[in-house]
Amino acid sequence: MKPRTKRIAMVVGGIAALGVAAALILSAFQQNLVFFFTPSQVAANEAPQGKTFRIGGMVEKGSVKRGEDGLTVKFLVTDTAKTIPVVYRGALPDLFREGKGVVAQGRVGADGVFSASEVLAKHDENYMPPEAEEALRKAGHPVRPPEEFVDKARASVRK
């Protein structure tokens, strides 16, 4: 084999190996990609059926019901426009409360109930996923405390 042919074969082999590696990386990324939806989007069937995604909103007050086994919890997640029932089996985060923000990861069943495999409680009063914040703002729900309260809180921390 001539040196030129060897060199071309090595370049083609290298490009093919890079192509296979890139395809494997993109495939793994696509499988682990999890999208966020609001209850309104889930109710409008915008969420993927049969795929894992995240739903976020507020835990509706008075909706948390614990099962007989002590691990199963049923609650409602709302964006003040629509409400989605959620079922979770496991230990809830310490910060999980009615009336507070929550993000749950799982799938919607044929019955319209969201079966969560993971529940995350909102830990910082200043953070909310942009999609959830926009949905609450459109529904006329106050998203952030008035600046005067924030300024007073910051001043009390500095003392």
C-alpha positions, 0 to 999 in steps of 0.5 A, spaced: 500 500 500 502 506 498 503 512 503 498 516 500 493 511 500 495 509 507 494 516 509 487 517 506 485 510 509 487 513 516 484 520 515 477 516 513 478 512 519 479 517 524 473 521 521 468 515 521 471 514 529 469 521 530 462 520 527 461 514 531 463 517 538 459 524 536 453 519 535 453 516 541 454 522 545 448 525 542 444 519 543 446 519 550 444 526 551 437 525 548 435 520 552 437 524 559 434 530 556 428 532 561 423 538 559 419 542 564 412 543 563 407 547 567 400 544 569 397 548 564 401 545 558 400 538 561 392 539 561 393 542 554 396 535 552 403 539 550 407 534 555 410 528 551 406 522 552 410 516 555 416 520 556 419 522 563 419 530 564 418 535 569 412 538 572 412 545 576 408 549 580 405 550 587 402 545 592 395 546 592 393 547 600 389 542 603 391 537 597 396 533 601 394 526 602 398 520 605 397 513 604 396 507 609 403 505 607 406 511 610 410 512 603 405 514 598 403 521 597 398 524 593 397 532 592 395 537 587 400 541 583 397 548 580 399 554 576 393 557 579 390 556 572 390 548 571 391 543 577 394 536 576 394 530 581 401 527 583 402 521 586 409 519 589 412 513 593 418 515 597 420 520 602 419 527 601 424 533 601 424 536 608 422 543 605 416 540 601 409 544 604 402 546 602 402 552 598 410 552 596 413 551 590 415 544 587 418 540 581 416 533 580 419 528 575 415 523 572 410 521 567 403 522 566 398 516 566 393 514 561 388 516 567 391 523 567 395 522 574 402 524 574 406 519 577 413 522 580 419 518 581 422 524 584 420 530 588 424 537 589 422 542 593 423 549 592 429 551 597 430 559 595 424 564 595 428 568 590 428 562 585 423 559 580 423 556 573 422 561 568 416 557 565 413 557 572 414 564 574 411 566 567 405 562 568 404 564 575 405 572 572 399 570 567 395 568 572 395 574 576 399 571 582 404 575 585 411 571 584 415 576 588 415 579 594 414 587 594 421 590 594 420 594 600 419 587 604 426 585 600 429 591 602 427 590 610 429 583 610 436 585 607 437 590 612 435 586 618 440 581 616 446 586 615 445 588 622 
